[in-house]
Amino acid sequence: MDQLIYNQYRIPKDKWRYGKRPSAETGCGWIATHNALRLMDLPSEPEELIREYTRQIPVIHGNTGTSLFGLFRYFQKRNFKVDLLLRKKKFNRAVREADTAILFYRWRSKRQMGAHFVTLHSTRKGFMGYNTYRNSDGPDLYGDSLPEFLEKRKYFGPVLMTIQNPNQTTKKEERPMVLVIGSINMDVNILLETILQPGQTQLCRQAVFKSPGGKGANQAVAAAKLGAEVVMLGCVGKDADGEKMLSSLQNAGVNTDYILVKEDCPTSTAYINVAASGENAIAVDPTANLHVSADYVRAHPELFAKADYCVFQLEIPIDTVKAAKALCRKYNVKTVLNPSPANGRTQELLSGIDYLIPNETEAAALLGKPYEEATDGDWQAFLEKNYIGHMVITLGADGCQYRQAGKEPVHYPTRERQTVDTCGAGDTFLGGFVTALSEGKTEADAIDFAATAAGIQITRSGAQAAMPTRAEVEADMV
């Protein structure tokens, strides 16, 4: 090991520095070790235990932190399988086969020469790395090739340390993950003969009742019940409605570990007018949803690092959606925007969206003209102007229309069904669509899957409770 360091860096042993370690707050070696343990799902250890192996060993470069020698010794003493590689051609495969790896490299600038550690692991997106200089910002995406990354930035002298936990016989397989950021509401269902008109009073067809809802929560529940791994970011009040909402999400299989629970505000409420025809009109008291802030979203970069698709709507602050969209771009996450309810700032969010899924009313608002008057040329110009990848306009009983810039639109009809309640049908469609996409299905197959799920949902009353399971959808598609 001593000779390896000497050969790689040509630093005479009499120039190696011994003595005081940098503090836990600034030591790159300590941070790299902490991240390596975290990526192996192991608890971190006190700095003193690492200091035991690193106090009197060489420091490769000034204030960089613990040397590779110290890290190597630390993991060896704890019976981890540790290997060192100098040949860059072997780096990609080595990281993919290890539980985690620590990459050390150096760089030159006009004023200084520096070096530091990156703790790496392999994901479907490529190599994610915790850079010791940017640790608080979460992991960064290092692309599909470490040699190309090093060459492009003109970094030199790389050494890769791979680490394998002997007690972990197989690496965990990652499932596609869908991150939903949005509203969580308790729905108050008011069943009338028709949608209320201005100045009109009606008697309810049956007693008013509550049920879990909110566009964000609905889409999360729909995706989870249809087989996706779903994590949600949102907010509820510390009250009875909030407890019911969390329970409904958890029962559907949604990960609620990151949802805010606020003591100083009630859970948001949606008042839903459901007509006998199944049509509905909704008014939302946002309350807790307004606490889904940009800072709250930015505090969870690790979720974006793991996510394959991120879904958001507009029942939360627009600035929060902007922050989520920026993180999606950083971590190479596909974006799915449901522009509902449409408002004057919706246009600010459109640029670069991968999948835009409005209904015909929302689509007309985005285009700025009635849906019936819009031409194919109007839609092509809209998609190209905003760099939108795909657009699916849901049309209720008429199915949906799929559009992509530069291609002919495709209309997908829907099967005729006995409609009971359309509330939540659009959310079920979106949940099914993103679930199918996350499994690698084509847009056409994803639309078929989503339309079947929404078709089953409208034959039942309620939102989340009416959403079908995967088994029900697959049986209906046969």
N, C-alpha and C positions, 0 to 999 in steps of 0.2 A: 504493500500500500504506500509506504514512504516513497519507493522508487517510482510508482505510478504518478504521484503528485509531482515529483521532481522532473520526470520525463515530459509530463504534459505542460508544465508551466515554466520550466527552467529557472526555478527559484532556488538559489543555493540555500542549503539547510541553515547556514549561519545567519541568513537574512530572515528566517522564519521567526515570527513573533510568538512569544508564549506569555501566559499570564491571565489577566482579568478578562472575563467574558463580557460582551455587551449585555445590556439589561434585557429582560424578557420583552420589553416594549419595542426594542430596536434590533434585537438580534435576528438576522435572517435565518440562521440555523434553527433557532427555537421556533420561529414561525413555520418554517418548512416542515419540521418534525410534527408540530401541532396539526398542520393541515394533512399530513400523511396519515396520522392516526384517525383524524376525522373522516377521511375518505375510505378508511377501512372499517368504519363504524365502531371504532374503539375510543374509549375515553382518553382525553389528553392527560398528561402527567405534570406534576409541579416542575417548575424550572430547575429546582435543586437536583432532581434526579437526572436531568439531562446535563446539568453543570458537572455532575460527578464524572462524566466521561469526556467533558470538553474543556475543563479548566486549564489543564497543562498540556494542550496539544497545539500544533501549529495552526495559525490563522492564515488562510491563503492570501487574502487581500485586505489589509487595514481594517476598516470598520464594516466589512461585508458581513461578518458574523462567524458562526461556527464553520470550521472547515469540513470538507468531505470526509476527512479522516474521522472527525468526531461523530458525524452522523452515521458513518459506516460502523463504527465501534458501538454506538448506541443501539442500533437495530440488531447487530450481531449478538450482543450480550443478552438481548431479550428473545433470542432464538428465532428471529425472523430470517427467512431466506433472502439474502442480499447479494446482488450482483452489480458489478460496475462495467460500463461499456464506454469505449472511446470512439468506435466506428459509427458514424452518423447513419450509415445505411441500415444498421440494425435497430435504430431507435424506435421506429414505428411499431414493428412487431413486438419488441420487448415491452413497450408500454401497454399494448393490447393484451398481452399474456399475464402481466403482473397485476397485483391488487392496486398498486399505486407506484409512482416513480418520482424522483427528485432530479430535475435537470439543472445543472450549474453551467453558466456561460459568462463570458466577459465581453466588454465592448470598449472601444476607444472613442473619445471625443476630443475636441481641440484643447479643452482645459483639464481633462482628467481621464483616468482609466478606471472603470468600475466593473463590478461583478455581482451577481446575485443568484438566488435559487428560485425555481418555479416548481411547485408540487403539481403533478399531472395525473390525470386519469383519462381513459378512453370512453367516449360516448358515441352514439349513432351520428352525432353532428360533427365529430372529429375529436381533437384533443382539447380538453378543458384544463386550464391551468390557474392555480392560485399564485399570482405574482407577489412576492414578499414586499414589494414596494407599493402595491395597490390592494393589499389584502382586504381592507375594509370595504372595497367596492365589489367584492365577490369574484368568482372565477371569470377568466377571459377565454375566448375561443381562439385556439392556436392553429386552426385549420386541420387539414387531413394529412399533412406531412411535416414532421418536425425538422428534417434536414432543409426543406425548402424555407421554412420559417427562419431558421438560423442564417441561411445563405442570403435571404432577401434583406435582412436587417444587418448583415455583415457582422454578426456575432461570431466569436471564435473561442477556441479552447473548450468545447463542450464536453462534459462528463455526465453520463446518465446513470443514476443509481436506481435499480428496480427493487421493489420490496414486496415480498409475498408472506402473508400470514399463514404459518404452518397449520393453524387450527381451522382454516377456511379452505375446504377441499375444492370447491368450485366457485367461480365468479358468479355473482348474481346477474341474471338476465334482466335487462331493462325493458319495461313495457312502455309503449308510447303514452305520453302524459299530456292531458289537456288541462290548461290553466284557465279558469273562468274568473273574470274580475267584474263584479257587478252588484246589482241591487238584491236585497233580501227583504221581502214584504210579507206581512200577514194580509191575505186577501179577505175582504168583507164582501160576500156575494149577495147581490140584490137581484132577485129574479122577477122580472116584469113581463108584460105582454109584448111591449115594443121598447126600443131605445127612447129614453126620455127626450122630449123636445122642449125648447124654451117655454116657460110658463105652464108646463103640463104637470099634473099630479096623477099618479097611478097607485093602486094598491098592489102589493107584492103577490106573486103567484103562490109563494110559500115562504116559510120563515127564513129570515136572513141568517146566514151561517158563515163561519170563518174557515179558511183553509190556507195552507202554506203556499206562497207564491213569490212574485218578484221575478223580473226577466232574467237576472243573473242566476238566481237560485233555480228557477225552472230549467234553464239551459244546462246547468250543472247536473241536476237530478236526471234530466232526460238522457244526457250522455252517459252518466254512471249506470243507469238502469239498462242501457243498451250495450254496456260492456267496456266503456272507456275507463281508464284510470284518471280520476278527476280531482284536482285540488282547487279550492275556491278561496278568493280574497273578497271580503265584504265586511259588513258591520251589522250587529243587532244590538238592541238595548238589553240591559240586565232586567228582564221582566218575563212574565209568563209567555207572551208571544215569542220573545227571543228564544226561550228554551224550546218551544214547539218547533220553531224554524230549524234550530240546530239539530234537533232530534230527527226531523224529516230528512234533512240532508244526509245525516249519518246513516239512517236506515236505508237510504238509496245507495250508499257506498261512497259518498263524497267525503274527501278528507277536509275536515273543518278545523284543523289544528291552528291555522293562521288567521281565522276570522276574529275580528275585534268584537269585544263585548263591552259596551259603554254603560256606565252606571248613571250618567247624567242626562240620558235621553231615551225616549221610548223607541221600540222597534218600528220601522216604517210600515205604513198601512196603505193598501190599495183598495179603492171602492169600485166594485165591478158591477155594472148594469148589464145583466144577461137577458136578452129578449127570448121569446118563445121560439123564434126561428133559429136561435143559437148564436146570433150576432151579439157583439158586446161593445161597450164603451167603458173606459177606465179613467179614474182620477187617482193620482198618487200623492200621498203626503210623504215627502222624502226623508225627513228627520234623520234617522241613523245613517241612511245612505250617503248623506253629505259628509260623513266622517271617513268615507273611503277616499282618503286624500292621496295626492301625488307622493308625499313623503312616506306614507304608509306602504305604498306600492314599491317605492325605491328601496325600502328597508328589507326587501326579500329578493335580492338578485339570484339567490340559489334556486328559486323556483323557476325563473326564466331560463337558467342554465340547464335545467332538466326537461323543460317543456318542449313539446313538438308543435303544439298549436295553442294559441291564446285567443280567448273569446271575450269580447266586451260589447256593452250596449251603452245607452245614454241616460240611464236613470241614476248615474253617479256623475260627479263633476267632470266637465270636459277636460280640465287640466290633468285630471287623474288618468284619463284615457290617453292623453298625449304622452304622459310619463311612461305608461305601460307600453305604448307603441314604440317609444325610443328604446326601451329595454329589449323589446322583441327584435328590433333591428340589431342591437349589439350582440344578442345571443342567438341570432339566426332562427328565430321562432316564427312560424307562419301565423299571420294575423287574420282573424275572422271578426268583422264588425257588423253588428246588427244595429242600424242607425235609428233606433227607436227609444224614446220619442224624438222625432226630428225637431231640430231647433235652429236658430240663426247661426250657430257656430259649428254645425255639423260639417260644413265644407272644409273646416280646418283639419279634419281628421282623415280625409279621403286619400290623400296622396300616398301611393305605395301600398295600399291595403291589398292583401293577397286574395281575400274572399269577402265580398260585400253582399249582404243578404237582407235587403229591405222587402217590405210588401209593396203593392202597387201604389198605395198612397204615399208612402215614404219615398219611393223611387221618383214619383212625380215631383215631390217637394225638392229632392236633390237636383233634378233636371231643370226645374223652374217652369214647367208647363204641364198641363193635364196629361195623364198617362195615355189617354186615347189619341191624343194629338201627336205624341212622340213618334218619330220615324227611326228606322234602323240607323240612319246617318247621325241622328241626334245622339243615340246611345253609343255609337262608335266614337264620336268626338268626345263624349263624356268620359268613356273609359280611357282613351288615349291621353286626354288632358290631365287626368288625375293618376295615371300610371296604375290603374287598378288591374289586378291579375285576372280575376273571375268575378262575375256578378250573377247571382241567382235571385230573381224577383218572384216572390211567392204570390199566387193569384187566387188563393182560397180554393173554391170548388173547381176552378179552371186549371188547377195544377200549378206549374211554375215555368218560368222562362230562363234559360241559361245563356249568358252572353260572355264572350271573350273578345278582346280587341283583335281586329283583323280576321275574325271568323264569323260565319253565318250564325244567327241565333238558333237555338233549339228549344222547341216547346215540348214540355213533358206533361201530358194529361194525367189526371188522377182518377182513381176508381170511385164510382158513385157509392156513397154510404149514407146511412141514416144519421143525420147530424143531431146531436143532443146539446153540445156546448163547444164552441170554437175557442174558448179561452185557453191559452197555452199551446194552441196548435202550432203557431209559428216557432215557439221555443222548442217544441218537440222536434219539429223539422230540423231546426238548426243543430240541436243536440245529436240527432241521428246522422246528419250530414258530416259534422266534424268527427264523430266517432268512426264512421266509415273511412273518411280520409286518413285518419290517424293509423288505420289498419292497412293502408296502402291501396285502397280501392280507387278506381277512376272517378272523375266527377259524375259521369253518367250513372255508375253503379251506386255512388253515394247518394245521388238524388233519388233513385229508386228505393233505396233503404230508408231514407229520411221521409219520403212521401208515404210509405207504408206505415211507418211509426206514427206520423201525424194523422193518417187516416183512421187508425185504431183509436187514437186519443180522442177524436171528436165524437165518437160514438158513446162517450162516457161523460159524466159530470165532474167538474173540477179541473184543476191544473195538474199539480204534481201527482195527486192520487190517481189521476186518469192516465198517466203516462205508461206506455207498455214496457214490458221487459224484453230482453233480447230473444228469449224463446218464443214469445208471442209474435214478434215481428217475423222471425224466420219461419214460423209455422204458417203465417198469413201469406208469405211470399211464395210458398210451394205451389 
